[in-house]
Amino acid sequence: MPHWSNAAGRAIRCVWKTARAAALVAGVALVAACGSKAPVRQIELTECRLPKLATAAQCGTVEVPEDRARPAGRTLAIAVVVLPAATLSPQPDPLIMLPGGPGQSSDALAPLAGALGGVRRNRDIVLIDPRGTGKSAPLRCPALAPRDPFDELAEEQTIAIAAQRCVAELRAGGDADPAQYTTSAAVADIDAVRSALGYERINLWGGSYGTRVAQEYLRRYPQHVRSVVLDGAAPPAMRISFDPWLSGDAALDQIIAACAASPDCRQAYPDLDATLARIRADLAPARTITVADPRNGAARAFKPSFDTVIGALQGLVYAPETASLIPALLARAAAGDYAPLTAAAMLLNDDVAKTVNLALHFAVTCAEDAPRIDAAETNRMLARLRAPELVRRNLAACDGWPRPPVPADFYAPVVSDKPVLILSGGLDPVTPPAAGEEVGRTLSHSRHIVAAGYGHIVSPNACAPRLIEKFVAEAGFTTLPQSCIDYLSTSARPPLFASLLEAR
């Protein structure tokens, strides 16, 4: 027999005695009957599995009104996943993780949740599919159904036309009201989930757009917040569908400058600006090119434009590892071989189709961002961009989508003294460190850590999970591992590939 402490022995004997009285709601820990801190659930949880997560989880749904102004109307089942703490006496406040996009489901966070084993040792981790995504009454319209990624690449006008058709299809269907799929509605859903799971206070982790959701929850429900982690912080005033285009172009400028500063890269690719100019000239006549489909080798013909190239590059700059391929990909394209760049663009299109509900993406961004973009500002910004038509099409996608009112203070900075850890990738092209600095100015008990050599979303990388574990455990900063902070702060951009795909 192993040796047990008195407390552990009492808990185990209690579980043994109550095991036969399993008439409790599934998912409620049996130790709750013996006076532990386990929350009292108001919903039933059953065992389930998540993609890319090795351990079993507990899944359930929380019913909420689609329109809270009409509580007797249509309801939505918000899908919830609980990863139970690995202890008989868990801390009462879980870590609730909020995905990005907008449009991502909780499946996108499963690998990171698995990496946060240190958090899960003592508290539950909770994942929520935001309304309109995943298993939470997903918005569905044929116009935005996933398609072959090559077809998406070959038809550049599709996204704006498809988005406009989608909102018409949703309205014609008469079920979902696209005006009810906003950040404010999602925040109210989170609090409904918190209450249904029996938690009084919670810790929040938000990534990218999830940081907007986390800040808005902190604004509306501060009494229920213990601590917050914001990774890739988006200030409330950021226009997600507009502002990142400028920072994305700036990130591409940084790649070009980094190549010029690297002897190997500079020797292999002496002038990337000139390379881009050659590609623009080569594609200006809208000629048809043929490439081998990277999935099966079949010849595929299409008419790429310079916008196609820039769109692919802006997707690659999200992560330094893929950004390091850009000089080689551009060199091959300038030499007439567009197959490698096409393969990279297809990979990005396929990833978006699998991980983002585009209907929800437009429901949120068209409601919250588009109303704040005027024609004069758009024209000024477009004049500074390499591929302005990409932005025009993105903005045109909002034509016809509802623009419900937002709370009067929705775009104002959040003011709070709750502990907030802000993580920024130094190479992040979407929510750069300056955005994290802006968010932190009105959060009096915050700390901003910049991972200099990393891109968008720092949390899964290197020692960052341990940093989050220590922060959440204390709800403060005194025990953060300095060695980890030093490593992240002094990390550097990965070397740019100087020979990949080069002809020999």
C-alpha positions as CSV (number, residue, x, y, z in Angstrom):
1,M,0.0,0.0,0.0
2,P,1.4,3.4,-0.8
3,H,1.6,6.0,1.9
4,W,-1.0,8.7,1.8
5,S,-1.2,11.9,3.8
6,N,-4.2,12.2,6.1
7,A,-5.9,14.7,3.8
8,A,-5.4,12.6,0.7
9,G,-6.5,9.5,2.5
10,R,-9.7,11.2,3.7
11,A,-10.4,12.4,0.1
12,I,-9.8,8.9,-1.4
13,R,-12.0,7.2,1.2
14,C,-14.7,9.8,0.6
15,V,-14.5,9.1,-3.2
16,W,-14.7,5.3,-2.5
17,K,-17.8,5.7,-0.3
18,T,-19.6,7.9,-2.7
19,A,-18.7,6.1,-5.9
20,R,-21.8,3.9,-5.6
21,A,-24.0,7.0,-5.2
22,A,-23.3,8.2,-8.8
23,A,-26.7,9.7,-9.2
24,L,-25.0,13.1,-9.3
25,V,-24.9,15.0,-12.5
26,A,-22.2,13.6,-14.8
27,G,-19.1,15.7,-14.7
28,V,-19.5,16.9,-11.1
29,A,-16.5,15.6,-9.1
30,L,-17.6,13.1,-6.5
31,V,-15.3,14.8,-4.0
32,A,-17.8,17.7,-4.0
33,A,-20.0,15.6,-1.8
34,C,-17.3,15.6,0.8
35,G,-16.8,19.3,1.1
36,S,-14.1,20.0,-1.5
37,K,-13.9,23.3,-3.5
38,A,-15.3,21.6,-6.6
39,P,-17.9,23.9,-8.2
40,V,-21.6,23.0,-8.4
41,R,-22.5,22.6,-12.1
42,Q,-25.8,23.7,-13.5
43,I,-25.2,21.7,-16.7
44,E,-24.3,18.1,-17.5
45,L,-20.8,17.3,-18.7
46,T,-19.9,14.1,-20.5
47,E,-16.5,12.7,-21.5
48,C,-15.3,13.8,-25.0
49,R,-12.2,14.2,-27.1
50,L,-10.7,17.2,-28.9
51,P,-8.5,17.1,-32.0
52,K,-4.8,17.4,-31.1
53,L,-5.4,16.9,-27.4
54,A,-4.2,13.5,-26.0
55,T,-6.3,13.5,-22.8
56,A,-10.0,13.2,-22.4
57,A,-12.1,16.2,-21.6
58,Q,-15.6,17.0,-20.3
59,C,-18.1,18.6,-22.8
60,G,-21.5,20.2,-22.4
61,T,-23.6,23.1,-23.6
62,V,-25.1,26.2,-22.0
63,E,-28.4,27.5,-23.4
64,V,-28.4,31.3,-24.0
65,P,-30.8,33.6,-25.9
66,E,-29.7,34.6,-29.4
67,D,-31.0,38.0,-28.7
68,R,-30.9,39.0,-25.1
69,A,-33.5,41.7,-25.7
70,R,-35.9,38.9,-26.6
71,P,-35.2,36.2,-24.0
72,A,-38.2,34.2,-25.1
73,G,-37.0,34.0,-28.7
74,R,-34.4,31.6,-30.4
75,T,-31.8,30.1,-28.1
76,L,-28.3,28.9,-28.8
77,A,-26.4,26.0,-27.3
78,I,-22.9,27.3,-26.4
79,A,-20.4,24.5,-26.6
80,V,-18.1,24.2,-23.5
81,V,-15.1,22.0,-22.9
82,V,-13.7,21.5,-19.4
83,L,-10.2,20.1,-18.9
84,P,-10.5,19.1,-15.2
85,A,-7.7,20.0,-12.8
86,A,-5.3,17.1,-12.0
87,T,-6.0,17.3,-8.3
88,L,-8.7,16.3,-5.9
89,S,-8.7,19.9,-4.5
90,P,-8.6,22.2,-7.4
91,Q,-8.4,26.0,-7.1
92,P,-11.9,27.5,-7.5
93,D,-11.0,29.8,-10.4
94,P,-10.4,28.2,-13.8
95,L,-8.5,29.5,-16.8
96,I,-10.9,30.3,-19.6
97,M,-9.3,30.5,-23.0
98,L,-10.7,32.7,-25.7
99,P,-9.9,32.0,-29.4
100,G,-9.0,34.6,-32.1
101,G,-10.2,35.4,-35.5
102,P,-12.9,36.4,-35.0
103,G,-14.3,33.1,-36.2
104,Q,-12.0,30.6,-34.6
105,S,-13.4,27.8,-32.5
106,S,-11.9,26.3,-29.3
107,D,-10.3,23.5,-31.4
108,A,-7.7,26.0,-32.4
109,L,-6.7,26.3,-28.7
110,A,-6.6,22.6,-27.9
111,P,-2.8,22.2,-28.5
112,L,-2.0,25.3,-26.3
113,A,-4.4,24.1,-23.6
114,G,-2.4,20.8,-23.6
115,A,0.8,22.7,-23.3
116,L,-0.5,24.5,-20.2
117,G,-0.2,21.4,-18.0
118,G,1.3,23.5,-15.2
119,V,-1.9,25.5,-15.0
120,R,-4.0,22.4,-15.1
121,R,-2.2,20.8,-12.2
122,N,-4.2,23.0,-9.9
123,R,-7.2,24.5,-11.8
124,D,-9.6,23.6,-14.6
125,I,-9.0,24.9,-18.1
126,V,-12.2,25.8,-20.0
127,L,-12.6,26.3,-23.7
128,I,-15.7,27.9,-25.3
129,D,-16.8,27.9,-28.9
130,P,-18.0,31.5,-29.4
131,R,-21.5,31.7,-30.7
132,G,-21.5,31.2,-34.5
133,T,-18.4,29.0,-34.5
134,G,-17.5,25.3,-33.9
135,K,-20.4,23.5,-32.2
136,S,-22.0,26.7,-30.9
137,A,-24.8,27.2,-33.5
138,P,-22.3,27.9,-36.3
139,L,-23.3,30.4,-38.9
140,R,-23.6,28.5,-42.2
141,C,-24.2,29.8,-45.6
142,P,-23.4,28.1,-48.9
143,A,-21.6,31.1,-50.3
144,L,-18.8,30.8,-47.7
145,A,-18.6,27.0,-47.5
146,P,-15.0,25.8,-47.6
147,R,-13.7,25.2,-51.1
148,D,-10.6,23.9,-52.7
149,P,-7.8,26.1,-51.7
150,F,-6.5,26.4,-55.2
151,D,-9.9,27.7,-56.4
152,E,-9.9,30.3,-53.6
153,L,-6.5,31.4,-54.8
154,A,-7.4,31.6,-58.4
155,E,-10.6,33.6,-57.9
156,E,-9.5,36.8,-56.1
157,Q,-12.9,38.5,-56.2
158,T,-14.6,35.6,-54.5
159,I,-14.4,36.7,-50.9
160,A,-16.3,40.0,-51.3
161,I,-19.0,38.5,-53.5
162,A,-19.3,35.5,-51.3
163,A,-19.6,37.5,-48.1
164,Q,-22.3,39.6,-49.6
165,R,-24.2,36.5,-50.7
166,C,-23.7,35.0,-47.3
167,V,-25.5,37.7,-45.4
168,A,-28.4,37.5,-47.9
169,E,-28.5,33.7,-47.4
170,L,-28.6,34.0,-43.6
171,R,-31.5,36.5,-43.8
172,A,-33.4,34.4,-46.3
173,G,-33.0,31.3,-44.1
174,G,-34.8,33.1,-41.3
175,D,-33.1,31.2,-38.5
176,A,-29.9,33.0,-37.4
177,D,-30.0,36.8,-37.0
178,P,-26.5,38.0,-38.1
179,A,-26.9,41.2,-36.0
180,Q,-26.7,39.1,-32.8
181,Y,-23.2,37.7,-33.5
182,T,-21.0,40.4,-31.9
183,T,-18.3,40.7,-29.3
184,S,-20.8,42.0,-26.7
185,A,-23.0,39.0,-27.2
186,A,-20.0,36.6,-26.9
187,V,-18.9,38.3,-23.7
188,A,-22.4,37.8,-22.2
189,D,-22.2,34.2,-23.2
190,I,-18.9,33.8,-21.4
191,D,-20.5,35.0,-18.2
192,A,-23.4,32.6,-18.7
193,V,-20.9,29.8,-19.0
194,R,-19.0,30.9,-15.9
195,S,-22.2,30.9,-13.9
196,A,-23.5,27.5,-15.3
197,L,-20.1,25.9,-14.4
198,G,-20.3,27.3,-10.9
199,Y,-17.3,29.5,-10.9
200,E,-17.3,32.8,-9.0
201,R,-14.1,34.1,-10.3
202,I,-12.1,33.2,-13.5
203,N,-8.7,33.8,-15.1
204,L,-8.8,34.7,-18.8
205,W,-6.4,34.0,-21.6
206,G,-7.1,35.7,-24.9
207,G,-5.2,35.6,-28.1
208,S,-5.4,38.1,-31.0
209,Y,-9.1,38.9,-31.4
210,G,-9.6,37.0,-28.2
211,T,-7.8,39.8,-26.4
212,R,-10.7,42.2,-27.5
213,V,-13.1,39.7,-26.0
214,A,-11.1,39.4,-22.8
215,Q,-10.8,43.1,-22.3
216,E,-14.5,43.6,-22.9
217,Y,-15.3,40.9,-20.3
218,L,-13.0,42.7,-17.9
219,R,-14.8,45.9,-18.6
220,R,-18.3,44.4,-18.1
221,Y,-17.7,41.9,-15.3
222,P,-14.6,43.0,-13.3
223,Q,-16.0,41.4,-10.1
224,H,-15.6,37.9,-11.7
225,V,-12.0,38.4,-13.0
226,R,-9.0,37.3,-11.0
227,S,-6.3,37.7,-13.7
228,V,-5.9,38.1,-17.5
229,V,-3.3,37.1,-20.1
230,L,-3.4,39.0,-23.3
231,D,-1.3,37.5,-26.1
232,G,-1.2,39.6,-29.2
233,A,-3.1,42.4,-27.6
234,A,-5.6,44.3,-29.8
235,P,-6.6,47.7,-28.3
236,P,-10.4,48.2,-28.2
237,A,-10.1,50.9,-30.8
238,M,-8.2,48.7,-33.3
239,R,-10.1,48.1,-36.5
240,I,-9.3,44.4,-37.1
241,S,-10.3,44.4,-40.8
242,F,-8.4,47.6,-41.6
243,D,-5.5,48.6,-39.4
244,P,-3.4,45.3,-39.7
245,W,-2.9,45.9,-43.5
246,L,-0.4,48.8,-42.7
247,S,1.4,46.8,-40.1
248,G,1.5,43.8,-42.4
249,D,3.2,45.9,-45.1
250,A,5.6,47.2,-42.5
251,A,6.4,43.6,-41.5
252,L,7.3,42.8,-45.1
253,D,9.5,45.9,-45.2
254,Q,11.3,44.4,-42.1
255,I,11.9,41.1,-43.9
256,I,13.4,43.0,-46.9
257,A,15.6,45.0,-44.5
258,A,16.6,41.8,-42.6
259,C,17.7,40.2,-45.8
260,A,19.8,43.2,-46.7
261,A,21.4,43.1,-43.3
262,S,22.3,39.4,-43.6
263,P,25.5,38.7,-45.7
264,D,24.2,35.3,-46.9
265,C,20.7,36.5,-47.8
266,R,22.0,39.7,-49.4
267,Q,24.4,37.8,-51.6
268,A,21.7,35.4,-52.7
269,Y,19.0,38.0,-53.1
270,P,20.7,41.4,-53.5
271,D,17.6,43.6,-54.0
272,L,14.2,42.2,-52.9
273,D,12.4,45.5,-53.7
274,A,13.6,45.1,-57.3
275,T,12.5,41.5,-57.2
276,L,9.0,42.5,-56.2
277,A,9.0,45.1,-59.0
278,R,9.9,42.4,-61.5
279,I,7.0,40.2,-60.3
280,R,4.6,43.1,-60.5
281,A,5.7,43.8,-64.1
282,D,5.5,40.1,-65.0
283,L,1.9,39.8,-63.7
284,A,0.6,43.1,-65.0
285,P,-0.7,41.7,-68.3
286,A,-2.9,39.3,-66.3
287,R,-1.3,36.3,-68.1
288,T,-2.2,32.7,-67.4
289,I,0.4,30.6,-65.7
290,T,0.5,26.8,-65.1
291,V,1.8,25.3,-61.8
292,A,1.9,21.9,-60.4
293,D,-0.7,21.3,-57.7
294,P,1.5,20.5,-54.6
295,R,-1.0,17.9,-53.4
296,N,-0.9,15.7,-56.5
297,G,1.4,17.1,-59.1
298,A,-1.5,17.9,-61.5
299,A,-1.1,20.9,-63.8
300,R,-3.3,23.8,-62.8
301,A,-3.8,27.0,-64.7
302,F,-4.8,30.4,-63.3
303,K,-4.2,34.1,-63.6
304,P,-2.4,35.4,-60.5
305,S,-2.1,39.1,-59.9
306,F,0.4,41.0,-57.9
307,D,-2.3,41.1,-55.2
308,T,-2.2,37.3,-55.1
309,V,1.5,37.5,-54.3
310,I,1.2,40.2,-51.6
311,G,-1.7,38.3,-50.0
312,A,0.4,35.2,-49.7
313,L,3.3,37.1,-48.3
314,Q,1.2,38.8,-45.6
315,G,0.0,35.4,-44.4
316,L,3.6,34.2,-44.2
317,V,4.8,37.0,-42.1
318,Y,2.6,35.9,-39.1
319,A,5.3,33.4,-38.1
320,P,9.0,34.1,-38.4
321,E,9.6,30.5,-39.5
322,T,7.5,30.9,-42.6
323,A,8.6,34.5,-43.1
324,S,12.2,33.2,-43.4
325,L,11.1,31.5,-46.7
326,I,10.0,34.8,-48.3
327,P,13.3,35.8,-50.1
328,A,13.6,32.4,-51.7
329,L,9.9,32.3,-52.7
330,L,10.2,35.7,-54.3
331,A,13.3,34.8,-56.2
332,R,11.7,31.7,-57.7
333,A,8.6,33.7,-58.7
334,A,10.7,36.4,-60.3
335,A,12.4,33.7,-62.3
336,G,9.0,32.5,-63.5
337,D,8.5,29.6,-61.1
338,Y,5.3,30.5,-59.1
339,A,4.7,27.0,-57.9
340,P,6.5,27.3,-54.4
341,L,4.6,30.6,-53.7
342,T,1.4,29.1,-54.9
343,A,1.9,26.1,-52.5
344,A,2.5,28.4,-49.6
345,A,-0.6,30.5,-50.4
346,M,-2.8,27.3,-50.8
347,L,-1.6,26.2,-47.4
348,L,-2.7,29.5,-45.8
349,N,-6.1,29.4,-47.6
350,D,-6.7,25.8,-46.4
351,D,-5.8,26.7,-42.9
352,V,-8.3,29.6,-42.8
353,A,-11.0,27.4,-44.3
354,K,-10.5,24.7,-41.6
355,T,-10.1,27.0,-38.5
356,V,-12.2,30.1,-39.1
357,N,-16.0,30.5,-39.6
358,L,-15.9,33.3,-42.1
359,A,-19.6,34.1,-41.7
360,L,-18.9,34.9,-38.0
361,H,-15.8,36.8,-39.0
362,F,-17.8,39.2,-41.1
363,A,-20.7,39.4,-38.7
364,V,-18.2,40.8,-36.1
365,T,-15.9,42.9,-38.1
366,C,-18.6,44.4,-40.3
367,A,-20.6,45.4,-37.2
368,E,-17.7,46.7,-35.1
369,D,-14.9,47.9,-37.6
370,A,-16.5,48.9,-40.9
371,P,-18.7,51.7,-39.4
372,R,-15.5,53.5,-38.3
373,I,-13.8,53.5,-41.7
374,D,-14.4,56.5,-43.9
375,A,-13.7,56.9,-47.6
376,A,-11.1,59.7,-47.1
377,E,-9.0,57.7,-44.6
378,T,-9.3,54.6,-46.8
379,N,-7.9,56.4,-49.8
380,R,-5.0,57.9,-47.8
381,M,-4.1,54.4,-46.5
382,L,-4.5,52.7,-49.8
383,A,-2.0,55.0,-51.3
384,R,0.7,53.7,-48.9
385,L,0.1,50.0,-49.6
386,R,1.6,47.6,-52.1
387,A,-1.7,45.9,-52.9
388,P,-4.6,48.3,-52.2
389,E,-7.1,46.1,-54.0
390,L,-6.8,43.5,-51.3
391,V,-8.1,46.1,-48.8
392,R,-10.8,47.3,-51.1
393,R,-12.2,43.8,-51.5
394,N,-12.0,43.1,-47.8
395,L,-14.0,46.3,-47.1
396,A,-16.5,45.5,-49.9
397,A,-17.3,42.2,-48.2
398,C,-19.1,44.2,-45.5
399,D,-21.7,45.6,-47.9
400,G,-25.1,44.4,-46.7
401,W,-24.0,43.1,-43.3
402,P,-25.9,44.5,-40.3
403,R,-24.3,47.2,-38.2
404,P,-26.0,46.9,-34.8
405,P,-25.1,49.6,-32.2
406,V,-22.3,48.9,-29.8
407,P,-22.0,50.1,-26.2
408,A,-21.0,53.7,-25.9
409,D,-17.6,52.9,-24.3
410,F,-16.9,49.8,-26.5
411,Y,-13.9,51.4,-28.2
412,A,-12.5,53.2,-25.1
413,P,-9.4,51.8,-23.4
414,V,-10.2,49.4,-20.5
415,V,-9.3,50.8,-17.1
416,S,-8.6,48.2,-14.5
417,D,-6.3,47.3,-11.6
418,K,-6.7,43.6,-12.1
419,P,-3.4,41.7,-12.8
420,V,-2.8,41.6,-16.5
421,L,0.1,39.9,-18.3
422,I,0.6,41.2,-21.8
423,L,2.6,39.2,-24.3
424,S,3.7,40.6,-27.7
425,G,5.8,39.1,-30.4
426,G,8.5,41.5,-31.5
427,L,7.9,40.4,-35.1
428,D,4.1,40.3,-34.9
429,P,2.7,41.9,-38.1
430,V,-0.9,42.2,-36.8
431,T,-0.7,43.2,-33.1
432,P,2.8,44.6,-32.8
433,P,4.4,45.5,-29.4
434,A,3.1,49.1,-29.8
435,A,-0.4,47.7,-29.5
436,G,0.5,45.9,-26.3
437,E,2.0,49.1,-24.9
438,E,-1.2,51.0,-25.7
439,V,-3.4,48.4,-24.0
440,G,-1.2,48.5,-20.9
441,R,-1.4,52.2,-20.3
442,T,-4.7,52.1,-18.6
443,L,-4.2,48.7,-16.8
444,S,-2.4,49.9,-13.6
445,H,-1.4,46.4,-12.5
446,S,0.0,45.0,-15.8
447,R,3.3,43.9,-17.2
448,H,4.2,43.8,-20.8
449,I,6.8,41.2,-22.0
450,V,8.0,41.4,-25.6
451,A,9.4,38.2,-27.2
452,A,11.7,39.9,-29.6
453,G,12.2,37.0,-32.0
454,Y,8.6,35.7,-32.2
455,G,5.6,36.5,-34.2
456,H,1.8,36.5,-33.7
457,I,0.9,34.6,-30.5
458,V,3.8,33.9,-28.1
459,S,2.1,31.6,-25.6
460,P,2.9,28.2,-27.2
461,N,6.6,29.0,-27.7
462,A,9.7,28.1,-25.7
463,C,9.2,28.8,-22.0
464,A,6.1,30.9,-22.4
465,P,3.7,28.2,-21.0
466,R,5.8,28.2,-17.7
467,L,5.5,32.0,-17.6
468,I,1.7,31.8,-17.9
469,E,1.6,29.0,-15.3
470,K,3.5,31.2,-12.7
471,F,1.4,34.3,-13.5
472,V,-1.9,32.5,-13.1
473,A,-0.8,30.7,-10.0
474,E,0.0,34.0,-8.2
475,A,-2.3,36.3,-10.1
476,G,0.8,38.5,-10.1
477,F,4.4,39.0,-11.3
478,T,6.8,38.4,-8.4
479,T,7.3,34.7,-9.2
480,L,7.7,35.0,-13.0
481,P,10.9,33.2,-14.0
482,Q,13.4,35.9,-14.9
483,S,15.4,33.4,-17.0
484,C,12.3,32.9,-19.2
485,I,11.7,36.7,-19.5
486,D,15.4,37.2,-20.4
487,Y,15.2,34.5,-23.1
488,L,12.1,35.9,-24.7
489,S,13.3,39.5,-24.5
490,T,16.6,38.7,-26.2
491,S,15.4,36.2,-28.8
492,A,16.2,37.0,-32.4
493,R,14.6,36.5,-35.8
494,P,15.4,33.1,-37.3
495,P,17.9,33.2,-40.1
496,L,16.4,33.9,-43.5
497,F,16.9,31.0,-45.9
498,A,19.5,31.9,-48.4
499,S,19.5,28.8,-50.6
500,L,16.0,27.1,-50.2
501,L,14.5,26.2,-53.6
502,E,17.5,27.6,-55.4
503,A,18.4,26.1,-58.7
504,R,21.7,24.2,-58.7
